[in-house]
Amino acid sequence: MMRKRAGTALLTPVFGVLLATGTAPPAAADAPPHWEVAAMNVPQAHKAAQGKGVTVAVLDTGVVANHPALKGRVITGPDFVGGGARPGMSYWGEHGTAMASNVLNVAPQARVLSVRVIYDHKDPAREKAKKLLKSDKQAWKAREALAKGIKYAVDKGAKVISMSLGTSEWAFFDIYEEDTAAAVGYALAKGVVIVAASGNGGGTSSIFDKNFDKDANNNVSYPAAYPGVIGVAASGPDGRRAEFSQVHTYNAISAPGVGIVGASNTGGYRQGDGTSDSCSLAAGVVALMLSRNPDLNPGQVRDILTKTAKHPTGGWNPLVGYGQVDAAAAVTAAGSATKAEIAAVPYKGKKYFGNGPTDEPFTHPPIDSGYLLIGGTGVAIGLLFLLGAFLLLRRPRARKT
């Protein structure tokens, strides 16, 4: 989920929102190049870790591996989405190349595994696939690409999966995809950390506004909303939510997402805005953490990121989650974390049934013995009457003569 800029013109948001042109938001125009490096305390984090030994899978539109900023650090995986685009075309790897460079800007000694699972915005196959033609094999292939990409990345040894994408791009039939949810579960069970962009539909336009963007108004966006996935919101140079960033309960943390400079698939560099950039930068921070401590599991990574982030007032909110990620603090905490072990917690309370119930057993006040005496006497008298009636009925009758 990235908005691409050149100079001060907002050219085209790649994911999650409609094509638009105009003047860039003031926050983006004022963002100095590479401001995100200082904002996340990356230089301090590099004193302890730089991502060595960690593979980050970038599930995206493909990565131009021979770009000077990436050369020698990218492993090219399969193209699961297909559609006819090839490396060298302007609509192959535009988004993915930028995301890969963001990861490596934060974790320079990490390696990127590129897996193509979505189309670039200008790819003609994108609109064709969105027509939902059930007879179109390519549309079905595109629908299944993300789940296959996740499983492939896990099986190839990726320790981090970065997904700068959202529902409107790859979920062609449903916003919640069972096969993708299963793939996410598979990755988490294997100890792989997953980060995803929160979405760029953070607008608050009224549905009665003729210019209302159908992808705005903070709709739920998957895969960020899947359980176990670390949803990343976008923040600006002031540390606050970027105006386009999705506002939702699945936001765990935020990362810089305004005026981010990344590699271009056609050579050189471009500047962009979006939660896509935030996601890939956060994935780089996770790579630093795992380089410092390879034994961290996904739950520990999430816990460290949220506890060490620059918390907003109140500690958490749906705008930026637990706040903007702090790479230096996260790496320091990762280094002191011990290996987590899963074990049953022993029950230490009173034993009532077996190992003990969760609540106290029910108790009743004692029954008054007077009521027992009266009730028992009544029952005895009743039985005597029944016995007498029975004997009378059994008594032989006198015969008439």
N, C-alpha and C positions, 0 to 999 in steps of 0.2 A: 504494500500500500504506500505508494510514493507519488508525490507531486513533483514534476520536473520543471526546473526553472532555468532560464538563461538570462543573465543580467537581472533586470527587475521585472521581466515579463513571466507571468504564470502561463506556461505553454499547455501542459496537459497532465492531469492527474492520471496515473496509470491504473490504479485499482480503487474500487469502492465508490467512486464518484463519477459524475458525468464529465465529458469534455468541456473545458472552459478556458477562456482567455481573459486577460485583464492585467491589472497591476498587482504585484505581489503584496502580501500582507506586510504591514510595517515591521513586524517582528522578524520576518524573513529578510527583508531588505536591510535591516540593521545588524543581522547576524554576521560577525566576522568569520572569515574562513577558518575551519577547524576549531571553532570555539568549543565543540563538544569534547575535545581532548582534555582541556583544562577543567571543563564543567564536571566531568566524571572522574577527575583525579587519576587519569591514565598514566602520566609520567611517574607518579609515586608508586602506582601498582607495578610498573615495569621493573622496579628495583627488586621485586620478589618473584615475578613470573611474567613470561611473555607468550605463553600458550604452547610451549614445546611439548610434543608428544600427543597433542589433542587434535582430532579431526572433527571439523564442523561441517555438517551436511547443509548446504544451501539449496533448499527445494524451491526452485524458481523457474525463470524463463531461459536458463542456460547461462554459462559464464564464458567469456572470451579469455581463454587461459593464457594466451600469448601477450596480453596487455602488459606493459612494463611494470605496472604496479602489482601484478599478480603472477608473473612468469616464474615457473618452478615451484609454485605453492598451491596449484590447483590440480585435482584429480577429476577427470571428466567421466561421469557416470552415464547411464543410459538416458535416452529421451523417451519417457513414458507417455507424453502427450501427443507427439507426432504432429501431423498437420501440413507438412511440406516445407516448413522454414528450415534453413540451414545456416551454419556459421558463416559470417560474412554478410548476411542480409541485414538490413537496417532494423528489421523487426525480429531479430534473433539475439537474445542475450542483453537487450537494452537494460532491463530492470535487474536481472540476475547479476550482471557484471558489476553494477554499482553496489549491490548488496554484499557481494563477495569482498569487494575492496573495503567496505565498512568493517566487516569482521576482521580482516587482516590489519587494518589501521589500528585496531585495539589490541589484537593478539598477533603480532608480526611473525611469531615462530610457529603458529598453528598451521594446519593444512585444511584446505577447503575441498569438500567433495561436492561437485556440482551434479545435481539431478534435475532434469527438466520435467516439470509437472504442470506448468501453466503457460499460457500464451502471452506474449507482449501485447500491449494495447493496440498496436497497429497491425497485428497479424490477421490477415483475412480469415484464417481458420477459426478465429475466436468467435466472430459473429455467426459463422455457419454452425458451430457446435452449440451455440446458445439457442438455436431454433428448435432444439429438443426433438429432432427427428429420430424416432426410435429405430427406424430402419437404417440410420446412418451409423456405420461401424465406427467412424472417426469420432462422432459425438460420444458414443459409449466409451471409447478409449480414453477420451479426455476426462470423462466423469470418474473413471477408475484410477486415474494417474496419481493422484495424491496419496491414496492408500498404498499403492504399490511402491511409490517413492519412499514413503516412511519405512516400510518393511525392508526395502533394499538398503537404505542408509544404515539401519540397525545391523543388518547381517554383514555389512561391509566394515563394521567397526567404528562408526561415528559415535562420538560421545555426546555431541550436541546436535540438535536439529533446529535449524532456523527457518521459519516459515513466514516470510513477509508477504502474506497473501490473505485473502478473505473470501467469505461466502459468495459474493456476487461474481467472483472470477472463476471459481472451479466447481461450485456445487450447482450443477446444471438442472437437477431435478428436485432436490430438497435442500433446505438450509442445514439440516442435520443428516449426515451421511453415516449409516451404521458401519459400513466397511472402513471408513476413515476413523471413526471412534474406536473400532476394534484395533486398528493399526496403532493408534495412539496408546492404547492399553498395552499392546505388545511391546512398544518402545519403552514405556515406563517400567514394565516388568523386567526388562533387560538392563535397567539402570541408566537409560539415555535421557538426558534433559531436553525438554522441548520448549522453545519460545516461539511466540506468534504475535503478529501485529494486531493491535486492538481494533483497527479500522479507522477510516477517514470520514465516516458519516457523522461527525460530531456537530453538525449544524442544528439549529433550533427553529428553522423556518416553519411557519404555520402550514398545515395541509390545505388551507384555503388560499394560500399565496400561489398565484399562477406560475411563479418561478420556483416553486418548491422542488427540491431535488429528491427524487424518490428513494435514493440511497442514503439520505441523511436522516436526521432525527434519532440518531443513536440506536439503530436496530442492532439486535444480537448478531455478532459475527463469529463464525467458526473458521478456523480451528481454535481461535483464542478462547472460546467459551467452553471447550471440552475440559472435563475434570483432569487435573494434573498438568495442564498446559499453562505456562507462565505468560499471561497476557501483558503486552507492553504498550503503554500509552505514549504519546509524544509530548515533549515539553519544549519550551522556547528558551532563549538566553536568560530570561528572567526567572526560570525555574517553574513557571506556571504552565498549565495545560495549553498546548497549541490549539488555536480556534477550531481546527478541523478534527481534532482527536476525539475518538469515540468515548462517550461517557457511559460506563457500565460497571456492574459489580465484579466482572471477571478481570478487571484491571488489577494486576498485582504490583507492578512498578511502572515507572516512566523512564524514558531516556531521551536525549536530544533528538529532535525530529524536524528542525527548521534550519534551512540554509546549509544542509550537509553536503560536503564536497565528496564525490565518489568517482570511480573510473567510468568512462564511457565506452560502450561497445564499438564505437566507431573511431576510437583513439582519443587521447586527451582525457579531460575531466568535465563533469557537469555538476551543477548545484541543484539539490532537490529538497522537497519537504514531504513529510509523511510518516505514518507510524511504521512503514516498511523500514525506513532508516533507523528508527528507534529500536525495532526488533533486532536488526542485524548488529547494531552496536552493542545491545545487551547480550547477544549471543557471543560476541567477542569477549565480554567481561566474564561470562560463564567459562569460556575456554581458559582464561587466566586462572580462574578459581580451580578448575580441574587440573591444570598444569601444576599448581601449587599443592593440591591434594587430590590425587586420582581416586581416592576411596570414597569421595562424597557421592551420596545417592541423590536422586531428583528432589526428594523431600528436604534434604539438608541444604541443597543449593537454593531452593525457594526460600527456606527459612532464613538463610544468611542474607540473601539479596533484600528481603523485606525488612529485616532487622537493621541492616547497615545503611539502608537508603536514607536520603535526606527527607525526613517525614514532613508532611504538611501539618497544619494545625489540626489537632485531634488524632494524629497518627496515621489515619487512612481516610481516603474518600474515593468515590467512583470516578473522579476526574483524572487523578494521577496515581491511584493505588496507594502504596506506602511511600511514594515519592521517587525522586530522581535517583537512579542507581549511582553508588559511589564505588568505583572500581578498587581504589586503594583499601578502603575499609572492608570490602567484600573479600579481597585476596588475603588480607591479614586474618580475618575471621576464619577463612577456609584453612589457613595453615595451622590453626590451633584446634580445629574440629577433630574429634576422634571418630573412628570407624563405627558406624551405627550397626547395632545388632537387633534383630527382631526376636522377641521372646515374650511369652505369656507373663502378665503381671500377676504375681501371687495374691490371693485374697487373704487379707489379714483380719477380717472382722469375725463376729461370732458365727459359729456354725449351727445352722438350723436344719437345713436339708442338704445333704451332700456337702458341697463346698460353700454353702451359704447363699441365701437369696439376696437380691439387691435391696429389699426393704425388710423392716422388722415384721415378725409374724403377727397376724391379727390376734388381738386379745379381747375378751368379753368380761363384763362384771360378773361376779359369782351369782348363781341362781338362788333366790330366797328359799330356804328349806321349808318354810311355811306353805309356800305355793306347792311344793312337792307333796307335802302331807295331804293338803286339801285335794289336789289332783288325784293322788293315789287312792284316797278314800272314795272319791267319786267314781273312779274306774271300778273299784271292788264292788260297790253297790250296784253299779250297772251290770256287772257280770252276774251277780246274784239274781237280779230280776230276769235276765236272759235265761239263766239256768232253770228258774222256777217256771217260766213260760214254756220252756222245752219239755219239762216233766209233765205239765198239765196237758200238753198236746199229745204226749205219749200214753197218757192214762187210758185204760180200756173203758169203752162206753157200755152202759147197761143195755141188754137186748129187749126189744119190745115183745110182749106175748099177746 
